[in-house]
């Protein structure tokens, strides 16, 4: 198990560019299974989760060509039908959260797919009902294989479009149903669809492949099925979670940095959410400049009540940034309630921050009150273990602001979501060593 050794207290300066969006990558890479023609995808983040999905595609029979860092061509014209029914396939899918999105394409194009309980972060219950119910509504038959411990989706004839109202605006559920519906007969209407930029990007890629999709960017998608999709070229957006992580990093280290090429129009409420914590930031073209500040004062609501930062489906605040905002708030002036609505275990890492000197009241699995130190008391260095990707990056930020040397174990979790993070942050002046 690898670890980071972080010498805290270093000022940062310079420019940093976000990687391609992890969550978008997992969707659009799965979409290459919908056609037997070449699909080129650029700005692919070469992080552990994405590499594992590419390797899974290669094992399935997809021809993968890496042209240069972040640029790949995929051709799914020789999928091995025996392999996608095998125990090895199911086992690999179960270990990789992003593999849930190969289910829709495999079902639509090849007539069957296994759906094991997916892996990924241990952040509480992450149900898959939306996926299974949506694909069943399109005509798939669902059984459970007790030997492989996985659901088995099959179809005897082509999938057929229908109207469906999703029980939750699941991003991956919407992606799975959307991809399958592109090859279904007739019209599919998905109401309460997720409308995150990742879904918008997937939709644009599918349209580039010949799909017919209306309502992109809204929660009402209409898909008119086609018989065949063709190849295309697609570029992945910058990762909004990295952008937010870098804003938080500049704030907690009281440093000035520039984040380059962020696709500002796709960041939604993220910049304003950091402004509520007192972080000044400026849009400069498609870059974000964060000036150095000595103090950050958390806003209150207009009526004087304590500020609340809560996650919500897009265009609300992404849950993936609440861990970062929580750790930043510990060093701001004032108090804030962090309300993590969507996952019940993502706040359990705060006990480690309390050990480092943060003042946090964990009210329940979903809510924490943070009383900011206003940088009057530095974090104490400590020994930490990363439980998931987002808590891991929050711990890294805390260690960078701490006085002394900290260690973070299980950094494979951080590597799943952040590419070469130690090298990139060291270029800004951080002192992070991989051991």
C-alpha positions, -999 to 999 in steps of 0.1 A, spaced: 0 0 0 15 33 -11 14 65 10 20 102 7 44 120 30 35 157 31 55 185 45 29 212 52 30 250 54 44 257 19 30 286 -2 19 277 -37 22 298 -69 19 293 -106 -5 277 -130 -22 243 -131 -45 227 -157 -73 203 -147 -73 168 -162 -102 154 -182 -134 147 -163 -133 113 -147 -171 109 -145 -176 119 -182 -147 96 -192 -164 65 -177 -196 72 -196 -182 80 -231 -157 52 -229 -186 28 -223 -204 43 -253 -178 30 -277 -195 -4 -274 -225 9 -293 -208 9 -327 -183 -13 -346 -167 18 -361 -137 38 -347 -144 63 -320 -116 87 -311 -117 103 -276 -93 131 -265 -85 146 -231 -89 112 -214 -77 113 -178 -51 86 -173 -62 78 -137 -67 43 -121 -104 40 -126 -102 50 -163 -72 28 -170 -91 -1 -155 -121 5 -176 -100 8 -208 -83 -25 -198 -117 -41 -193 -128 -29 -228 -96 -43 -243 -102 -77 -226 -137 -77 -240 -123 -75 -275 -122 -37 -282 -92 -26 -302 -76 2 -282 -49 25 -297 -32 51 -276 -19 79 -298 -4 101 -271 -11 110 -235 -49 113 -231 -58 105 -268 -72 71 -277 -91 54 -305 -115 25 -298 -130 0 -322 -155 -25 -308 -159 -47 -339 -146 -80 -324 -163 -83 -290 -158 -118 -275 -194 -131 -268 -181 -158 -245 -160 -135 -224 -188 -111 -216 -207 -141 -202 -177 -153 -182 -170 -153 -145 -138 -133 -150 -158 -105 -167 -184 -104 -139 -156 -103 -113 -138 -74 -130 -170 -55 -134 -178 -60 -97 -144 -44 -88 -150 -12 -109 -178 12 -102 -176 27 -137 -183 -7 -153 -221 -3 -146 -223 18 -178 -212 -10 -201 -245 -27 -193 -268 -6 -215 -246 -7 -246 -240 -44 -243 -277 -51 -238 -287 -29 -267 -261 -41 -292 -255 -77 -282 -287 -87 -264 -274 -95 -230 -253 -83 -201 -244 -91 -166 -249 -65 -139 -229 -73 -107 -231 -52 -76 -206 -25 -84 -175 -16 -65 -160 18 -60 -159 41 -30 -173 29 4 -195 59 10 -228 43 19 -257 28 0 -255 33 -38 -285 16 -52 -288 5 -88 -326 2 -90 -329 31 -115 -306 13 -140 -324 -21 -138 -359 -6 -138 -352 17 -167 -336 -11 -189 -365 -34 -180 -390 -8 -191 -372 -9 -225 -379 -46 -228 -351 -64 -210 -357 -95 -190 -341 -96 -156 -329 -126 -136 -304 -132 -108 -275 -156 -113 -267 -171 -79 -235 -186 -92 -220 -154 -105 -238 -132 -79 -250 -108 -106 -281 -97 -123 -285 -110 -159 -302 -88 -184 -313 -103 -217 -336 -94 -246 -352 -118 -272 -360 -90 -296 -350 -54 -301 -355 -30 -272 -386 -9 -276 -389 28 -266 -413 40 -240 -421 68 -216 -405 65 -181 -403 87 -151 -371 80 -132 -375 75 -94 -343 95 -89 -322 117 -112 -293 92 -113 -264 103 -135 -251 68 -142 -287 54 -144 -296 81 -170 -264 74 -190 -272 36 -191 -308 40 -202 -299 68 -227 -272 46 -244 -296 16 -246 -325 38 -259 -304 50 -288 -306 15 -304 -342 8 -293 -371 9 -317 -394 39 -315 -393 68 -291 -380 68 -255 -389 97 -232 -369 99 -200 -384 124 -174 -364 133 -143 -333 126 -162 -300 138 -148 -288 168 -167 -252 172 -154 -226 183 -180 -214 147 -181 -248 136 -195 -248 166 -218 -214 156 -232 -224 119 -235 -256 131 -254 -235 153 -278 -211 124 -285 -241 100 -292 -256 126 -316 -222 127 -333 -225 90 -337 -259 93 -354 -283 92 -324 -314 114 -323 -317 131 -289 -338 161 -280 -338 180 -247 -301 179 -241 -293 199 -209 -328 195 -195 -344 168 -173 -367 156 -201 -348 136 -228 -365 123 -260 -346 97 -279 -357 84 -313 -340 51 -318 -318 43 -348 -307 9 -362 -270 17 -362 -245 42 -348 -212 51 -364 -179 64 -353 -171 99 -341 -145 122 -325 -151 135 -290 -132 156 -264 -138 153 -227 -145 184 -206 -120 195 -179 -128 179 -145 -150 203 -125 -141 183 -93 -104 190 -99 -111 226 -105 -130 229 -72 -102 209 -54 -76 234 -67 -97 264 -56 -99 249 -21 -62 241 -22 -53 277 -29 -76 289 -1 -64 266 26 -28 273 17 -35 311 15 -18 311 -19 -23 326 -53 -27 303 -83 -42 303 -118 -63 273 -129 -61 271 -167 -88 261 -193 -116 252 -168 -146 254 -192 -161 280 -169 -196 278 -184 -198 242 -173 -188 248 -136 -223 258 -126 -227 269 -90 -192 258 -79 -174 292 -81 -202 309 -61 -202 282 -35 -165 289 -28 -173 326 -27 -198 319 1 -168 306 21 -151 340 15 -128 328 -13 -122 355 -39 -118 342 -74 -118 358 -108 -128 345 -142 -101 355 -167 -113 343 -200 -115 305 -195 -91 306 -166 -97 311 -128 -74 333 -108 -74 329 -70 -56 357 -53 -37 353 -20 -58 361 11 -49 363 47 -85 356 59 -117 341 45 -150 350 61 -180 327 56 -211 345 46 -244 342 65 -278 341 49 -296 374 45 -316 368 77 -284 363 96 -288 325 100 -258 301 96 -247 294 60 -256 259 47 -238 242 19 -257 212 6 -254 189 -24 -282 185 -49 -287 172 -84 -274 195 -112 -276 224 -114 -271 221 -76 -238 216 -59 -220 183 -67 -216 160 -37 -181 153 -48 -169 187 -36 -184 189 -1 -154 171 14 -131 198 0 -154 226 11 -156 212 46 -119 211 51 -115 246 36 -142 259 60 -122 247 90 -97 275 83 -122 302 74 -138 328 98 -173 319 108 -195 288 108 -212 267 82 -234 236 81 -223 210 56 -253 188 46 -243 157 26 -277 145 15 -268 119 -11 -244 96 6 -245 87 43 -209 78 49 -190 106 32 -186 127 64 -171 100 86 -136 111 78 -141 143 98 -128 125 130 -94 126 114 -97 164 109 -108 168 145 -76 149 156 -57 175 135 -73 203 154 -104 212 134 -136 222 153 -163 201 137 -196 188 152 -207 157 134 -245 159 139 -254 126 121 -242 107 90 -254 135 67 -246 168 86 -216 185 101 -212 219 117 -178 235 110 -165 263 133 -137 280 114 -104 288 130 -97 318 107 -61 304 103 -55 312 140 -46 276 148 -28 255 122 -37 219 116 -15 195 134 3 170 113 -10 135 116 -12 99 102 -42 95 80 -59 69 58 -78 78 27 -112 60 28 -124 72 -6 -114 96 -35 -130 128 -22 -121 124 15 -86 115 3 -81 148 -15 -96 167 14 -71 150 38 -43 160 13 -54 196 15 -55 195 53 -20 180 54 -7 207 30 -19 233 55 -7 215 86 25 224 105 49 195 102 50 162 83 19 141 77 13 107 62 -17 95 42 -20 58 36 -42 40 10 -34 67 -16 -46 43 -43 -80 58 -35 -67 93 -45 -50 80 -76 -84 66 -87 -96 102 -93 -65 125 -95 -38 120 -121 -2 124 -109 -15 147 -82 18 148 -62 39 158 -93 14 184 -103 11 200 -69 49 199 -63 52 220 -94 32 247 -76 55 246 -46 40 218 -25 62 192 -8 46 158 -13 66 126 -15 52 92 -26 66 63 -6 
